[in-house]
Amino acid sequence: MKIKLDENLPARLAAVLENLGHDVDTIADENLSGKSDGEVWDATQQETRFLITQDLDFSDVRRFAPGTHCGILLVRLHSPDRQSLILRVAEIFKDKDASDWEGCFVVATERKTRIIRASS
């Protein structure tokens, strides 16, 4: 899966996801740190990447309707320290088949992962 990590996630997560077989770019690696959400979104979509973020600005499913983009994983942890974020995202990608998440809006908490697909 082609993934882009938002700047609000630990840089070490890129290596973890790469070790699981994913093609990962980060906002920092592409000199997009501090850029607007619109610029981040445009770059993500131009590269046909699945965005992983904690940014609630990407949580509006009316604006980011499933089926209209390459996919979003919104990570919502109560205590989102670096280690917890790395462990939770790694767990999701180890335990779930993310290959069919293209175009989906996915929300992950400590306990569950909710996948919202495009309506038919």
Phi and psi restraints in degrees (range 20) as a CNS / XPLOR table:
assign (resid 1 and name C) (resid 2 and name N)
       (resid 2 and name CA) (resid 2 and name C) 1.0 -89.7 20.0 2
assign (resid 2 and name N) (resid 2 and name CA)
       (resid 2 and name C) (resid 3 and name N) 1.0 120.6 20.0 2
assign (resid 2 and name C) (resid 3 and name N)
       (resid 3 and name CA) (resid 3 and name C) 1.0 -124.0 20.0 2
assign (resid 3 and name N) (resid 3 and name CA)
       (resid 3 and name C) (resid 4 and name N) 1.0 145.0 20.0 2
assign (resid 3 and name C) (resid 4 and name N)
       (resid 4 and name CA) (resid 4 and name C) 1.0 -121.5 20.0 2
assign (resid 4 and name N) (resid 4 and name CA)
       (resid 4 and name C) (resid 5 and name N) 1.0 127.9 20.0 2
assign (resid 4 and name C) (resid 5 and name N)
       (resid 5 and name CA) (resid 5 and name C) 1.0 -94.7 20.0 2
assign (resid 5 and name N) (resid 5 and name CA)
       (resid 5 and name C) (resid 6 and name N) 1.0 127.8 20.0 2
assign (resid 5 and name C) (resid 6 and name N)
       (resid 6 and name CA) (resid 6 and name C) 1.0 -69.3 20.0 2
assign (resid 6 and name N) (resid 6 and name CA)
       (resid 6 and name C) (resid 7 and name N) 1.0 162.2 20.0 2
assign (resid 6 and name C) (resid 7 and name N)
       (resid 7 and name CA) (resid 7 and name C) 1.0 -70.2 20.0 2
assign (resid 7 and name N) (resid 7 and name CA)
       (resid 7 and name C) (resid 8 and name N) 1.0 -11.1 20.0 2
assign (resid 7 and name C) (resid 8 and name N)
       (resid 8 and name CA) (resid 8 and name C) 1.0 -89.5 20.0 2
assign (resid 8 and name N) (resid 8 and name CA)
       (resid 8 and name C) (resid 9 and name N) 1.0 13.8 20.0 2
assign (resid 8 and name C) (resid 9 and name N)
       (resid 9 and name CA) (resid 9 and name C) 1.0 -117.6 20.0 2
assign (resid 9 and name N) (resid 9 and name CA)
       (resid 9 and name C) (resid 10 and name N) 1.0 150.3 20.0 2
assign (resid 9 and name C) (resid 10 and name N)
       (resid 10 and name CA) (resid 10 and name C) 1.0 -61.4 20.0 2
assign (resid 10 and name N) (resid 10 and name CA)
       (resid 10 and name C) (resid 11 and name N) 1.0 136.1 20.0 2
assign (resid 10 and name C) (resid 11 and name N)
       (resid 11 and name CA) (resid 11 and name C) 1.0 -59.0 20.0 2
assign (resid 11 and name N) (resid 11 and name CA)
       (resid 11 and name C) (resid 12 and name N) 1.0 -32.7 20.0 2
assign (resid 11 and name C) (resid 12 and name N)
       (resid 12 and name CA) (resid 12 and name C) 1.0 -61.4 20.0 2
assign (resid 12 and name N) (resid 12 and name CA)
       (resid 12 and name C) (resid 13 and name N) 1.0 -22.4 20.0 2
assign (resid 12 and name C) (resid 13 and name N)
       (resid 13 and name CA) (resid 13 and name C) 1.0 -62.8 20.0 2
assign (resid 13 and name N) (resid 13 and name CA)
       (resid 13 and name C) (resid 14 and name N) 1.0 -30.1 20.0 2
assign (resid 13 and name C) (resid 14 and name N)
       (resid 14 and name CA) (resid 14 and name C) 1.0 -58.7 20.0 2
assign (resid 14 and name N) (resid 14 and name CA)
       (resid 14 and name C) (resid 15 and name N) 1.0 -47.3 20.0 2
assign (resid 14 and name C) (resid 15 and name N)
       (resid 15 and name CA) (resid 15 and name C) 1.0 -64.7 20.0 2
assign (resid 15 and name N) (resid 15 and name CA)
       (resid 15 and name C) (resid 16 and name N) 1.0 -38.0 20.0 2
assign (resid 15 and name C) (resid 16 and name N)
       (resid 16 and name CA) (resid 16 and name C) 1.0 -62.0 20.0 2
assign (resid 16 and name N) (resid 16 and name CA)
       (resid 16 and name C) (resid 17 and name N) 1.0 -46.8 20.0 2
assign (resid 16 and name C) (resid 17 and name N)
       (resid 17 and name CA) (resid 17 and name C) 1.0 -69.0 20.0 2
assign (resid 17 and name N) (resid 17 and name CA)
       (resid 17 and name C) (resid 18 and name N) 1.0 -35.7 20.0 2
assign (resid 17 and name C) (resid 18 and name N)
       (resid 18 and name CA) (resid 18 and name C) 1.0 -63.2 20.0 2
assign (resid 18 and name N) (resid 18 and name CA)
       (resid 18 and name C) (resid 19 and name N) 1.0 -39.0 20.0 2
assign (resid 18 and name C) (resid 19 and name N)
       (resid 19 and name CA) (resid 19 and name C) 1.0 -64.9 20.0 2
assign (resid 19 and name N) (resid 19 and name CA)
       (resid 19 and name C) (resid 20 and name N) 1.0 -21.2 20.0 2
assign (resid 19 and name C) (resid 20 and name N)
       (resid 20 and name CA) (resid 20 and name C) 1.0 -90.1 20.0 2
assign (resid 20 and name N) (resid 20 and name CA)
       (resid 20 and name C) (resid 21 and name N) 1.0 4.0 20.0 2
assign (resid 20 and name C) (resid 21 and name N)
       (resid 21 and name CA) (resid 21 and name C) 1.0 98.6 20.0 2
assign (resid 21 and name N) (resid 21 and name CA)
       (resid 21 and name C) (resid 22 and name N) 1.0 12.1 20.0 2
assign (resid 21 and name C) (resid 22 and name N)
       (resid 22 and name CA) (resid 22 and name C) 1.0 -97.6 20.0 2
assign (resid 22 and name N) (resid 22 and name CA)
       (resid 22 and name C) (resid 23 and name N) 1.0 154.1 20.0 2
assign (resid 22 and name C) (resid 23 and name N)
       (resid 23 and name CA) (resid 23 and name C) 1.0 -94.9 20.0 2
assign (resid 23 and name N) (resid 23 and name CA)
       (resid 23 and name C) (resid 24 and name N) 1.0 108.7 20.0 2
assign (resid 23 and name C) (resid 24 and name N)
       (resid 24 and name CA) (resid 24 and name C) 1.0 -118.7 20.0 2
assign (resid 24 and name N) (resid 24 and name CA)
       (resid 24 and name C) (resid 25 and name N) 1.0 129.6 20.0 2
assign (resid 24 and name C) (resid 25 and name N)
       (resid 25 and name CA) (resid 25 and name C) 1.0 -115.2 20.0 2
assign (resid 25 and name N) (resid 25 and name CA)
       (resid 25 and name C) (resid 26 and name N) 1.0 152.9 20.0 2
assign (resid 25 and name C) (resid 26 and name N)
       (resid 26 and name CA) (resid 26 and name C) 1.0 -119.9 20.0 2
assign (resid 26 and name N) (resid 26 and name CA)
       (resid 26 and name C) (resid 27 and name N) 1.0 155.9 20.0 2
assign (resid 26 and name C) (resid 27 and name N)
       (resid 27 and name CA) (resid 27 and name C) 1.0 -59.1 20.0 2
assign (resid 27 and name N) (resid 27 and name CA)
       (resid 27 and name C) (resid 28 and name N) 1.0 -43.1 20.0 2
assign (resid 27 and name C) (resid 28 and name N)
       (resid 28 and name CA) (resid 28 and name C) 1.0 -62.8 20.0 2
assign (resid 28 and name N) (resid 28 and name CA)
       (resid 28 and name C) (resid 29 and name N) 1.0 -42.9 20.0 2
assign (resid 28 and name C) (resid 29 and name N)
       (resid 29 and name CA) (resid 29 and name C) 1.0 -62.2 20.0 2
assign (resid 29 and name N) (resid 29 and name CA)
       (resid 29 and name C) (resid 30 and name N) 1.0 -25.9 20.0 2
assign (resid 29 and name C) (resid 30 and name N)
       (resid 30 and name CA) (resid 30 and name C) 1.0 -101.2 20.0 2
assign (resid 30 and name N) (resid 30 and name CA)
       (resid 30 and name C) (resid 31 and name N) 1.0 13.2 20.0 2
assign (resid 30 and name C) (resid 31 and name N)
       (resid 31 and name CA) (resid 31 and name C) 1.0 56.9 20.0 2
assign (resid 31 and name N) (resid 31 and name CA)
       (resid 31 and name C) (resid 32 and name N) 1.0 37.7 20.0 2
assign (resid 31 and name C) (resid 32 and name N)
       (resid 32 and name CA) (resid 32 and name C) 1.0 -104.9 20.0 2
assign (resid 32 and name N) (resid 32 and name CA)
       (resid 32 and name C) (resid 33 and name N) 1.0 3.4 20.0 2
assign (resid 32 and name C) (resid 33 and name N)
       (resid 33 and name CA) (resid 33 and name C) 1.0 -58.6 20.0 2
assign (resid 33 and name N) (resid 33 and name CA)
       (resid 33 and name C) (resid 34 and name N) 1.0 133.7 20.0 2
assign (resid 33 and name C) (resid 34 and name N)
       (resid 34 and name CA) (resid 34 and name C) 1.0 81.5 20.0 2
assign (resid 34 and name N) (resid 34 and name CA)
       (resid 34 and name C) (resid 35 and name N) 1.0 -4.3 20.0 2
assign (resid 34 and name C) (resid 35 and name N)
       (resid 35 and name CA) (resid 35 and name C) 1.0 -76.1 20.0 2
assign (resid 35 and name N) (resid 35 and name CA)
       (resid 35 and name C) (resid 36 and name N) 1.0 163.6 20.0 2
assign (resid 35 and name C) (resid 36 and name N)
       (resid 36 and name CA) (resid 36 and name C) 1.0 -67.1 20.0 2
assign (resid 36 and name N) (resid 36 and name CA)
       (resid 36 and name C) (resid 37 and name N) 1.0 158.2 20.0 2
assign (resid 36 and name C) (resid 37 and name N)
       (resid 37 and name CA) (resid 37 and name C) 1.0 -58.2 20.0 2
assign (resid 37 and name N) (resid 37 and name CA)
       (resid 37 and name C) (resid 38 and name N) 1.0 -35.9 20.0 2
assign (resid 37 and name C) (resid 38 and name N)
       (resid 38 and name CA) (resid 38 and name C) 1.0 -61.5 20.0 2
assign (resid 38 and name N) (resid 38 and name CA)
       (resid 38 and name C) (resid 39 and name N) 1.0 -42.4 20.0 2
assign (resid 38 and name C) (resid 39 and name N)
       (resid 39 and name CA) (resid 39 and name C) 1.0 -67.7 20.0 2
assign (resid 39 and name N) (resid 39 and name CA)
       (resid 39 and name C) (resid 40 and name N) 1.0 -40.5 20.0 2
assign (resid 39 and name C) (resid 40 and name N)
       (resid 40 and name CA) (resid 40 and name C) 1.0 -62.5 20.0 2
assign (resid 40 and name N) (resid 40 and name CA)
       (resid 40 and name C) (resid 41 and name N) 1.0 -45.5 20.0 2
assign (resid 40 and name C) (resid 41 and name N)
       (resid 41 and name CA) (resid 41 and name C) 1.0 -62.6 20.0 2
assign (resid 41 and name N) (resid 41 and name CA)
       (resid 41 and name C) (resid 42 and name N) 1.0 -46.1 20.0 2
assign (resid 41 and name C) (resid 42 and name N)
       (resid 42 and name CA) (resid 42 and name C) 1.0 -59.7 20.0 2
assign (resid 42 and name N) (resid 42 and name CA)
       (resid 42 and name C) (resid 43 and name N) 1.0 -44.2 20.0 2
assign (resid 42 and name C) (resid 43 and name N)
       (resid 43 and name CA) (resid 43 and name C) 1.0 -63.9 20.0 2
assign (resid 43 and name N) (resid 43 and name CA)
       (resid 43 and name C) (resid 44 and name N) 1.0 -40.8 20.0 2
assign (resid 43 and name C) (resid 44 and name N)
       (resid 44 and name CA) (resid 44 and name C) 1.0 -62.2 20.0 2
assign (resid 44 and name N) (resid 44 and name CA)
       (resid 44 and name C) (resid 45 and name N) 1.0 -45.2 20.0 2
assign (resid 44 and name C) (resid 45 and name N)
       (resid 45 and name CA) (resid 45 and name C) 1.0 -72.4 20.0 2
assign (resid 45 and name N) (resid 45 and name CA)
       (resid 45 and name C) (resid 46 and name N) 1.0 -37.9 20.0 2
assign (resid 45 and name C) (resid 46 and name N)
       (resid 46 and name CA) (resid 46 and name C) 1.0 -61.0 20.0 2
assign (resid 46 and name N) (resid 46 and name CA)
       (resid 46 and name C) (resid 47 and name N) 1.0 -32.6 20.0 2
assign (resid 46 and name C) (resid 47 and name N)
       (resid 47 and name CA) (resid 47 and name C) 1.0 -91.9 20.0 2
assign (resid 47 and name N) (resid 47 and name CA)
       (resid 47 and name C) (resid 48 and name N) 1.0 4.9 20.0 2
assign (resid 47 and name C) (resid 48 and name N)
       (resid 48 and name CA) (resid 48 and name C) 1.0 47.7 20.0 2
assign (resid 48 and name N) (resid 48 and name CA)
       (resid 48 and name C) (resid 49 and name N) 1.0 54.2 20.0 2
assign (resid 48 and name C) (resid 49 and name N)
       (resid 49 and name CA) (resid 49 and name C) 1.0 -110.5 20.0 2
assign (resid 49 and name N) (resid 49 and name CA)
       (resid 49 and name C) (resid 50 and name N) 1.0 152.7 20.0 2
assign (resid 49 and name C) (resid 50 and name N)
       (resid 50 and name CA) (resid 50 and name C) 1.0 -87.0 20.0 2
assign (resid 50 and name N) (resid 50 and name CA)
       (resid 50 and name C) (resid 51 and name N) 1.0 123.2 20.0 2
assign (resid 50 and name C) (resid 51 and name N)
       (resid 51 and name CA) (resid 51 and name C) 1.0 -89.6 20.0 2
assign (resid 51 and name N) (resid 51 and name CA)
       (resid 51 and name C) (resid 52 and name N) 1.0 130.3 20.0 2
assign (resid 51 and name C) (resid 52 and name N)
       (resid 52 and name CA) (resid 52 and name C) 1.0 -112.7 20.0 2
assign (resid 52 and name N) (resid 52 and name CA)
       (resid 52 and name C) (resid 53 and name N) 1.0 126.0 20.0 2
assign (resid 52 and name C) (resid 53 and name N)
       (resid 53 and name CA) (resid 53 and name C) 1.0 -151.1 20.0 2
assign (resid 53 and name N) (resid 53 and name CA)
       (resid 53 and name C) (resid 54 and name N) 1.0 166.4 20.0 2
assign (resid 53 and name C) (resid 54 and name N)
       (resid 54 and name CA) (resid 54 and name C) 1.0 -112.3 20.0 2
assign (resid 54 and name N) (resid 54 and name CA)
       (resid 54 and name C) (resid 55 and name N) 1.0 -0.6 20.0 2
assign (resid 54 and name C) (resid 55 and name N)
       (resid 55 and name CA) (resid 55 and name C) 1.0 -74.8 20.0 2
assign (resid 55 and name N) (resid 55 and name CA)
       (resid 55 and name C) (resid 56 and name N) 1.0 114.4 20.0 2
assign (resid 55 and name C) (resid 56 and name N)
       (resid 56 and name CA) (resid 56 and name C) 1.0 -65.9 20.0 2
assign (resid 56 and name N) (resid 56 and name CA)
       (resid 56 and name C) (resid 57 and name N) 1.0 -15.0 20.0 2
assign (resid 56 and name C) (resid 57 and name N)
       (resid 57 and name CA) (resid 57 and name C) 1.0 -62.0 20.0 2
assign (resid 57 and name N) (resid 57 and name CA)
       (resid 57 and name C) (resid 58 and name N) 1.0 -20.9 20.0 2
assign (resid 57 and name C) (resid 58 and name N)
       (resid 58 and name CA) (resid 58 and name C) 1.0 -94.3 20.0 2
assign (resid 58 and name N) (resid 58 and name CA)
       (resid 58 and name C) (resid 59 and name N) 1.0 8.9 20.0 2
assign (resid 58 and name C) (resid 59 and name N)
       (resid 59 and name CA) (resid 59 and name C) 1.0 -91.5 20.0 2
assign (resid 59 and name N) (resid 59 and name CA)
       (resid 59 and name C) (resid 60 and name N) 1.0 -4.9 20.0 2
assign (resid 59 and name C) (resid 60 and name N)
       (resid 60 and name CA) (resid 60 and name C) 1.0 -79.1 20.0 2
assign (resid 60 and name N) (resid 60 and name CA)
       (resid 60 and name C) (resid 61 and name N) 1.0 101.3 20.0 2
assign (resid 60 and name C) (resid 61 and name N)
       (resid 61 and name CA) (resid 61 and name C) 1.0 -71.0 20.0 2
assign (resid 61 and name N) (resid 61 and name CA)
       (resid 61 and name C) (resid 62 and name N) 1.0 -11.4 20.0 2
assign (resid 61 and name C) (resid 62 and name N)
       (resid 62 and name CA) (resid 62 and name C) 1.0 -75.7 20.0 2
assign (resid 62 and name N) (resid 62 and name CA)
       (resid 62 and name C) (resid 63 and name N) 1.0 -41.1 20.0 2
assign (resid 62 and name C) (resid 63 and name N)
       (resid 63 and name CA) (resid 63 and name C) 1.0 -76.7 20.0 2
assign (resid 63 and name N) (resid 63 and name CA)
       (resid 63 and name C) (resid 64 and name N) 1.0 -39.1 20.0 2
assign (resid 63 and name C) (resid 64 and name N)
       (resid 64 and name CA) (resid 64 and name C) 1.0 -113.5 20.0 2
assign (resid 64 and name N) (resid 64 and name CA)
       (resid 64 and name C) (resid 65 and name N) 1.0 59.8 20.0 2
assign (resid 64 and name C) (resid 65 and name N)
       (resid 65 and name CA) (resid 65 and name C) 1.0 -62.6 20.0 2
assign (resid 65 and name N) (resid 65 and name CA)
       (resid 65 and name C) (resid 66 and name N) 1.0 131.7 20.0 2
assign (resid 65 and name C) (resid 66 and name N)
       (resid 66 and name CA) (resid 66 and name C) 1.0 -52.9 20.0 2
assign (resid 66 and name N) (resid 66 and name CA)
       (resid 66 and name C) (resid 67 and name N) 1.0 138.2 20.0 2
assign (resid 66 and name C) (resid 67 and name N)
       (resid 67 and name CA) (resid 67 and name C) 1.0 95.2 20.0 2
assign (resid 67 and name N) (resid 67 and name CA)
       (resid 67 and name C) (resid 68 and name N) 1.0 -8.9 20.0 2
assign (resid 67 and name C) (resid 68 and name N)
       (resid 68 and name CA) (resid 68 and name C) 1.0 -107.1 20.0 2
assign (resid 68 and name N) (resid 68 and name CA)
       (resid 68 and name C) (resid 69 and name N) 1.0 3.9 20.0 2
assign (resid 68 and name C) (resid 69 and name N)
       (resid 69 and name CA) (resid 69 and name C) 1.0 -150.4 20.0 2
assign (resid 69 and name N) (resid 69 and name CA)
       (resid 69 and name C) (resid 70 and name N) 1.0 -177.4 20.0 2
assign (resid 69 and name C) (resid 70 and name N)
       (resid 70 and name CA) (resid 70 and name C) 1.0 -84.5 20.0 2
assign (resid 70 and name N) (resid 70 and name CA)
       (resid 70 and name C) (resid 71 and name N) 1.0 -7.3 20.0 2
assign (resid 70 and name C) (resid 71 and name N)
       (resid 71 and name CA) (resid 71 and name C) 1.0 118.8 20.0 2
assign (resid 71 and name N) (resid 71 and name CA)
       (resid 71 and name C) (resid 72 and name N) 1.0 149.2 20.0 2
assign (resid 71 and name C) (resid 72 and name N)
       (resid 72 and name CA) (resid 72 and name C) 1.0 -138.1 20.0 2
assign (resid 72 and name N) (resid 72 and name CA)
       (resid 72 and name C) (resid 73 and name N) 1.0 135.6 20.0 2
assign (resid 72 and name C) (resid 73 and name N)
       (resid 73 and name CA) (resid 73 and name C) 1.0 -114.2 20.0 2
assign (resid 73 and name N) (resid 73 and name CA)
       (resid 73 and name C) (resid 74 and name N) 1.0 114.7 20.0 2
assign (resid 73 and name C) (resid 74 and name N)
       (resid 74 and name CA) (resid 74 and name C) 1.0 -98.8 20.0 2
assign (resid 74 and name N) (resid 74 and name CA)
       (resid 74 and name C) (resid 75 and name N) 1.0 117.8 20.0 2
assign (resid 74 and name C) (resid 75 and name N)
       (resid 75 and name CA) (resid 75 and name C) 1.0 -97.7 20.0 2
assign (resid 75 and name N) (resid 75 and name CA)
       (resid 75 and name C) (resid 76 and name N) 1.0 120.2 20.0 2
assign (resid 75 and name C) (resid 76 and name N)
       (resid 76 and name CA) (resid 76 and name C) 1.0 -125.1 20.0 2
assign (resid 76 and name N) (resid 76 and name CA)
       (resid 76 and name C) (resid 77 and name N) 1.0 90.3 20.0 2
assign (resid 76 and name C) (resid 77 and name N)
       (resid 77 and name CA) (resid 77 and name C) 1.0 -104.8 20.0 2
assign (resid 77 and name N) (resid 77 and name CA)
       (resid 77 and name C) (resid 78 and name N) 1.0 148.3 20.0 2
assign (resid 77 and name C) (resid 78 and name N)
       (resid 78 and name CA) (resid 78 and name C) 1.0 -66.2 20.0 2
assign (resid 78 and name N) (resid 78 and name CA)
       (resid 78 and name C) (resid 79 and name N) 1.0 -39.8 20.0 2
assign (resid 78 and name C) (resid 79 and name N)
       (resid 79 and name CA) (resid 79 and name C) 1.0 -125.1 20.0 2
assign (resid 79 and name N) (resid 79 and name CA)
       (resid 79 and name C) (resid 80 and name N) 1.0 84.0 20.0 2
assign (resid 79 and name C) (resid 80 and name N)
       (resid 80 and name CA) (resid 80 and name C) 1.0 -84.3 20.0 2
assign (resid 80 and name N) (resid 80 and name CA)
       (resid 80 and name C) (resid 81 and name N) 1.0 59.0 20.0 2
assign (resid 80 and name C) (resid 81 and name N)
       (resid 81 and name CA) (resid 81 and name C) 1.0 -73.9 20.0 2
assign (resid 81 and name N) (resid 81 and name CA)
       (resid 81 and name C) (resid 82 and name N) 1.0 165.4 20.0 2
assign (resid 81 and name C) (resid 82 and name N)
       (resid 82 and name CA) (resid 82 and name C) 1.0 -54.5 20.0 2
assign (resid 82 and name N) (resid 82 and name CA)
       (resid 82 and name C) (resid 83 and name N) 1.0 -47.5 20.0 2
assign (resid 82 and name C) (resid 83 and name N)
       (resid 83 and name CA) (resid 83 and name C) 1.0 -64.4 20.0 2
assign (resid 83 and name N) (resid 83 and name CA)
       (resid 83 and name C) (resid 84 and name N) 1.0 -42.0 20.0 2
assign (resid 83 and name C) (resid 84 and name N)
       (resid 84 and name CA) (resid 84 and name C) 1.0 -63.0 20.0 2
assign (resid 84 and name N) (resid 84 and name CA)
       (resid 84 and name C) (resid 85 and name N) 1.0 -41.3 20.0 2
assign (resid 84 and name C) (resid 85 and name N)
       (resid 85 and name CA) (resid 85 and name C) 1.0 -62.6 20.0 2
assign (resid 85 and name N) (resid 85 and name CA)
       (resid 85 and name C) (resid 86 and name N) 1.0 -46.9 20.0 2
assign (resid 85 and name C) (resid 86 and name N)
       (resid 86 and name CA) (resid 86 and name C) 1.0 -61.6 20.0 2
assign (resid 86 and name N) (resid 86 and name CA)
       (resid 86 and name C) (resid 87 and name N) 1.0 -47.4 20.0 2
assign (resid 86 and name C) (resid 87 and name N)
       (resid 87 and name CA) (resid 87 and name C) 1.0 -62.9 20.0 2
assign (resid 87 and name N) (resid 87 and name CA)
       (resid 87 and name C) (resid 88 and name N) 1.0 -43.2 20.0 2
assign (resid 87 and name C) (resid 88 and name N)
       (resid 88 and name CA) (resid 88 and name C) 1.0 -68.7 20.0 2
assign (resid 88 and name N) (resid 88 and name CA)
       (resid 88 and name C) (resid 89 and name N) 1.0 -45.6 20.0 2
assign (resid 88 and name C) (resid 89 and name N)
       (resid 89 and name CA) (resid 89 and name C) 1.0 -65.6 20.0 2
assign (resid 89 and name N) (resid 89 and name CA)
       (resid 89 and name C) (resid 90 and name N) 1.0 -41.9 20.0 2
assign (resid 89 and name C) (resid 90 and name N)
       (resid 90 and name CA) (resid 90 and name C) 1.0 -60.7 20.0 2
assign (resid 90 and name N) (resid 90 and name CA)
       (resid 90 and name C) (resid 91 and name N) 1.0 -42.5 20.0 2
assign (resid 90 and name C) (resid 91 and name N)
       (resid 91 and name CA) (resid 91 and name C) 1.0 -60.2 20.0 2
assign (resid 91 and name N) (resid 91 and name CA)
       (resid 91 and name C) (resid 92 and name N) 1.0 -43.5 20.0 2
assign (resid 91 and name C) (resid 92 and name N)
       (resid 92 and name CA) (resid 92 and name C) 1.0 -60.3 20.0 2
assign (resid 92 and name N) (resid 92 and name CA)
       (resid 92 and name C) (resid 93 and name N) 1.0 -46.2 20.0 2
assign (resid 92 and name C) (resid 93 and name N)
       (resid 93 and name CA) (resid 93 and name C) 1.0 -76.3 20.0 2
assign (resid 93 and name N) (resid 93 and name CA)
       (resid 93 and name C) (resid 94 and name N) 1.0 -18.4 20.0 2
assign (resid 93 and name C) (resid 94 and name N)
       (resid 94 and name CA) (resid 94 and name C) 1.0 -82.2 20.0 2
assign (resid 94 and name N) (resid 94 and name CA)
       (resid 94 and name C) (resid 95 and name N) 1.0 -39.8 20.0 2
assign (resid 94 and name C) (resid 95 and name N)
       (resid 95 and name CA) (resid 95 and name C) 1.0 -90.0 20.0 2
assign (resid 95 and name N) (resid 95 and name CA)
       (resid 95 and name C) (resid 96 and name N) 1.0 -24.3 20.0 2
assign (resid 95 and name C) (resid 96 and name N)
       (resid 96 and name CA) (resid 96 and name C) 1.0 -111.2 20.0 2
assign (resid 96 and name N) (resid 96 and name CA)
       (resid 96 and name C) (resid 97 and name N) 1.0 152.4 20.0 2
assign (resid 96 and name C) (resid 97 and name N)
       (resid 97 and name CA) (resid 97 and name C) 1.0 -90.4 20.0 2
assign (resid 97 and name N) (resid 97 and name CA)
       (resid 97 and name C) (resid 98 and name N) 1.0 94.7 20.0 2
assign (resid 97 and name C) (resid 98 and name N)
       (resid 98 and name CA) (resid 98 and name C) 1.0 -79.3 20.0 2
assign (resid 98 and name N) (resid 98 and name CA)
       (resid 98 and name C) (resid 99 and name N) 1.0 -3.9 20.0 2
assign (resid 98 and name C) (resid 99 and name N)
       (resid 99 and name CA) (resid 99 and name C) 1.0 -63.1 20.0 2
assign (resid 99 and name N) (resid 99 and name CA)
       (resid 99 and name C) (resid 100 and name N) 1.0 -22.8 20.0 2
assign (resid 99 and name C) (resid 100 and name N)
       (resid 100 and name CA) (resid 100 and name C) 1.0 -103.4 20.0 2
assign (resid 100 and name N) (resid 100 and name CA)
       (resid 100 and name C) (resid 101 and name N) 1.0 20.3 20.0 2
assign (resid 100 and name C) (resid 101 and name N)
       (resid 101 and name CA) (resid 101 and name C) 1.0 -90.0 20.0 2
assign (resid 101 and name N) (resid 101 and name CA)
       (resid 101 and name C) (resid 102 and name N) 1.0 0.9 20.0 2
assign (resid 101 and name C) (resid 102 and name N)
       (resid 102 and name CA) (resid 102 and name C) 1.0 -58.1 20.0 2
assign (resid 102 and name N) (resid 102 and name CA)
       (resid 102 and name C) (resid 103 and name N) 1.0 128.5 20.0 2
assign (resid 102 and name C) (resid 103 and name N)
       (resid 103 and name CA) (resid 103 and name C) 1.0 83.0 20.0 2
assign (resid 103 and name N) (resid 103 and name CA)
       (resid 103 and name C) (resid 104 and name N) 1.0 -2.2 20.0 2
assign (resid 103 and name C) (resid 104 and name N)
       (resid 104 and name CA) (resid 104 and name C) 1.0 -93.3 20.0 2
assign (resid 104 and name N) (resid 104 and name CA)
       (resid 104 and name C) (resid 105 and name N) 1.0 158.6 20.0 2
assign (resid 104 and name C) (resid 105 and name N)
       (resid 105 and name CA) (resid 105 and name C) 1.0 -109.0 20.0 2
assign (resid 105 and name N) (resid 105 and name CA)
       (resid 105 and name C) (resid 106 and name N) 1.0 118.1 20.0 2
assign (resid 105 and name C) (resid 106 and name N)
       (resid 106 and name CA) (resid 106 and name C) 1.0 -118.0 20.0 2
assign (resid 106 and name N) (resid 106 and name CA)
       (resid 106 and name C) (resid 107 and name N) 1.0 133.2 20.0 2
assign (resid 106 and name C) (resid 107 and name N)
       (resid 107 and name CA) (resid 107 and name C) 1.0 -119.3 20.0 2
assign (resid 107 and name N) (resid 107 and name CA)
       (resid 107 and name C) (resid 108 and name N) 1.0 128.3 20.0 2
assign (resid 107 and name C) (resid 108 and name N)
       (resid 108 and name CA) (resid 108 and name C) 1.0 -119.4 20.0 2
assign (resid 108 and name N) (resid 108 and name CA)
       (resid 108 and name C) (resid 109 and name N) 1.0 129.3 20.0 2
assign (resid 108 and name C) (resid 109 and name N)
       (resid 109 and name CA) (resid 109 and name C) 1.0 -114.1 20.0 2
assign (resid 109 and name N) (resid 109 and name CA)
       (resid 109 and name C) (resid 110 and name N) 1.0 -173.3 20.0 2
assign (resid 109 and name C) (resid 110 and name N)
       (resid 110 and name CA) (resid 110 and name C) 1.0 -60.6 20.0 2
assign (resid 110 and name N) (resid 110 and name CA)
       (resid 110 and name C) (resid 111 and name N) 1.0 -34.7 20.0 2
assign (resid 110 and name C) (resid 111 and name N)
       (resid 111 and name CA) (resid 111 and name C) 1.0 -104.5 20.0 2
assign (resid 111 and name N) (resid 111 and name CA)
       (resid 111 and name C) (resid 112 and name N) 1.0 -27.0 20.0 2
assign (resid 111 and name C) (resid 112 and name N)
       (resid 112 and name CA) (resid 112 and name C) 1.0 -146.0 20.0 2
assign (resid 112 and name N) (resid 112 and name CA)
       (resid 112 and name C) (resid 113 and name N) 1.0 166.0 20.0 2
assign (resid 112 and name C) (resid 113 and name N)
       (resid 113 and name CA) (resid 113 and name C) 1.0 -125.4 20.0 2
assign (resid 113 and name N) (resid 113 and name CA)
       (resid 113 and name C) (resid 114 and name N) 1.0 122.8 20.0 2
assign (resid 113 and name C) (resid 114 and name N)
       (resid 114 and name CA) (resid 114 and name C) 1.0 -110.5 20.0 2
assign (resid 114 and name N) (resid 114 and name CA)
       (resid 114 and name C) (resid 115 and name N) 1.0 129.2 20.0 2
assign (resid 114 and name C) (resid 115 and name N)
       (resid 115 and name CA) (resid 115 and name C) 1.0 -114.3 20.0 2
assign (resid 115 and name N) (resid 115 and name CA)
       (resid 115 and name C) (resid 116 and name N) 1.0 122.8 20.0 2
assign (resid 115 and name C) (resid 116 and name N)
       (resid 116 and name CA) (resid 116 and name C) 1.0 -109.6 20.0 2
assign (resid 116 and name N) (resid 116 and name CA)
       (resid 116 and name C) (resid 117 and name N) 1.0 117.1 20.0 2
assign (resid 116 and name C) (resid 117 and name N)
       (resid 117 and name CA) (resid 117 and name C) 1.0 -99.6 20.0 2
assign (resid 117 and name N) (resid 117 and name CA)
       (resid 117 and name C) (resid 118 and name N) 1.0 164.1 20.0 2
assign (resid 117 and name C) (resid 118 and name N)
       (resid 118 and name CA) (resid 118 and name C) 1.0 -61.9 20.0 2
assign (resid 118 and name N) (resid 118 and name CA)
       (resid 118 and name C) (resid 119 and name N) 1.0 139.6 20.0 2
assign (resid 118 and name C) (resid 119 and name N)
       (resid 119 and name CA) (resid 119 and name C) 1.0 -75.0 20.0 2
assign (resid 119 and name N) (resid 119 and name CA)
       (resid 119 and name C) (resid 120 and name N) 1.0 144.4 20.0 2
